[in-house]
Amino acid sequence: MAAFAVLALAAPASATTSTVDETEHIARTLTLQPGGTLKLKTFSGHVTITGTDRSEVVIDAVRRAPQARLDRIKLDIHTSGADVVSVDANQRDRSWWDFASGNNVVETDFDIKVPRRTRLELDVFSSPVSVTGVDGPHRLHGFSSPLVLNDVSGSIRAHTFSGSVTIREKTWDPDQTIDVDTFSGSVELRVPESARATLTFHSFSGRLNSEMPLTMHSSTKRSVRAELGGGGGGTLRFKTFSGSVKIDR
């Protein structure tokens, strides 16, 4: 009976809790030397990351959710040593409230400036990601997020389910690796004319289209092994279920 009375008293309060989204703006600047790492974990909202010639990370975040959720779920930004900045858009204590409250996501738009030479480790769900002018290596993991990397260099590993992946490399290193794994997401890769690599492509129903010359070693209905630009000096790996891959200069 006591428990029932507590629930009865609590019901009117919960019924009047506002569900209207509020907006919270957070700005932070942290020191990060070139060659350091930015780790970002988020669920929804746009992510824009741009390389600069400064030795710092500048984070401009806009969070949207009902006020009660903004109060309960925090944007966590911290450093680990002198070379890692970590950002979690939905930091919360694990408790019974996580199960009772339902939605535990705060939509967050990020505009982040990083040193031009920064390793990116991004984990997103539905957040569109745009990276410009950042030299890697990079690792990106998403679900339905489109991932776009423009004017970048260094090895890249990207994994999505239905999101597309676009990579435009400005330079090509002899030991560079591009490794992309999707289910239905399409892949577009642009590399310099000088790019040389061994290429493997595996797909159930996707297609491989290259505007750059390929020397075929083996080709079946579901896989291709070839050399790009004469081969040697790098590795291209693509694995999809139904997503197609296009390579261009």
N, C-alpha and C positions, 0 to 999 in steps of 0.2 A: 504493500500500500504506500509506503514511504517513497519507494522508487517511482511508482505511478504518479504520485503527487509532484515529485520533482520534474518529471517529464511534462506533466500538464502545465506547470508554471513556466517551463522553458519554451513550450510550443508557441505562445503568442510572440515571444521575443524573436524566435527564429523566423516566424512568418513575416515580421516587419523588417527583417534585415534587408538592406538595400542590395539589389542585384545590378545596379547601374554601374558601368565601368568608370573608374576614376583613372587619372593619369599621374604618373610619378616620374620625374626626371632626375637622373643620377649622372654626375660627371666625375671622373677620376683620372688622375695622371700618375703613372708609376714608372720608375726608372727601369729600363731594360736595355742592356748592351746588345749591339748587333750580334747575331748568332744565337740569341736566346730563343725561348719557346713560349708561345701563347697557346694555352689550353682553354677551349670554350665549349660549354655544354648548354644547349638551349632546346626548347621544344617548338615554339612558334614565334613569328615575327621575323622581319628581315634582318639579315646580317651583312654588313658592308665592311670590308677590311682593306685598307690602303697602305702601301709602303711609303715611308718618308725617310729623310736623311737625319732624323733626330734619334737620340738614344733614349727613347721613352715610349710607353704605350699610353695613348690618350683614348679613354673610353667615354662615349656619350650614349647613354641608354635611356629609352623611353618605355616605361612599363604600363600596361593597361589591364585592369581587373577591378572587380568590386573592392571597396576599401578594406573589408575584412580579410580578403585574400591577400591583398598587398601587405597588410600588417603581419599576416601569418607566414607568408612565403617570401623569402628575402633574396635579393641579388647579392651573391657572395663574390667578392673580388679580393684576392690575396696573392702574395708572392711566396715562392718556395726557393730560398736561397737568393742568389743574385741573378739567376738566369731563367726563371720560370714565372710567368704570370698566369694565374688560373681564374676563370670566370664561370660561375654556375648561376644561370638565370632563375632556377627554381630550387633554392636551398631551403630545406625545412627539417625540423626534427621529426624523426619517425615515432609515431604514436598512434593510439586508437583514433585520434582525430583525422588522420589521413584516410581512414576507411569510412568514417562517418560523414566527412565533409564533401565527398564527391570530387568535384573538379579541383585539382591541385596544380594548375598551370597558370602562370602569368605570361601573357603575350608580351614579348620584349623586342623592340627594334634596337639594333646595335649599329653604331657608326664608330669604328675603331681604327686608329692610326697606329702603326707599328714601325719599328726600324725596317729598312728595306730588306735586310737579311734576317729573317725570322722564321723559325720552324713553326708551322701551324698544325695543331691537333684539334680538329673540330668534330664534335658529335652533336648532330641536329636531327630533328624529326621531320617537321614540315616547313622549316624556315628556309626560304630562298637565300642562297649564299653567293656573294659576289666578292672576289678577291682581285685586287689590281696592284701590280708592281711589287710583289713580295717574292723574294728568292728563298726557295725551300731548303731542305725537303719538306713536303706537306703530307698529312694524312687527314682524310675527310670521310666521315661516316654519316649517312642520312637515310631517310626512309622515302618520303615523297618529295624531298627537297631538290629543286634544281640547283646544281653546283656549277658555278662559272668562275674560271680562273683566267684572267687576262694579263698579258705582259709579265709572265712569271718565268722562273727558271728553277732547275733542280728536280729531283725525283718526286713523283706524286703517286700516292696510293689512294684510290677513291672507291667507296662502296655505297650503293644505293639500291632501293627496291624498285620504285617506279619513277624516281627523279632522273632528269637528264643530266649529263655531265659534259661540260664544254671546257676544253683546256687549250690555251694559246701560249705556247712556249716561245720566249724571245731568243733564247740561246739553247745550244745542245752540247752537253758534256759527254765525253767518250764512254763513261760508265753510268749514264743516266737510265733510270727505269720509270716507265709509266705503267701502272697496274690498275685496271678499272674492272670492277665487278658489279653488274646490275642484273635485275630480273627483266623488267620491261622498259627500263629507261634507255634512251638513245645516247650515243656518245659521239662527240665531234672533237677531233684533235687536229690542231694546226701546229706544225713544226717548221723550223727554218729549212731552207733548201739544203743546207749542209748536214742535216740529220742522217745518221746511220744507225741501224738497229736490227736486231733479230725480232721478228714479230710472230706471235701466236694468237689465234682467235678461235674461241670455242662458243658455239651457240646452238640452241635447238632449232630456232626458226629465224633468227636475226641474220642480217647480211653485212658483209664487209665491202666497203667502197673506198678505194684509194686513188686520189688524183696524183700521187707521187708513185714513181716506178717501184714495183715489187718483183722480186725474183722468187718464184714459187719453188718450195721444196716438197710440199705435200698439200693436197686439197681434197677434202671429202665434203659431203653434204653438211656436216656439222662442225668442221674444224679446218683451219688453214695454218700452215707454217710457212713463213716466207722471210725474205730479207728486204728491208727498206733501204733504198739508196745504196745498194751494194753490200749491206749488212755490216756487222761488227760495230763495236763501240757503244752499244746501248741495248735496252730490252723494252719491247712493247708487249704487254699481255692484256687481252680483253676476254672477258667471260660474261655471257649474257644468256638469258633464256629466249626472249623474243626481241630484245633490243638490238638495233643495228649500229654499226660503227662507220664513221666517215673520217678519212685522213686527208688533210690538205696542207698546202704550204702557206 
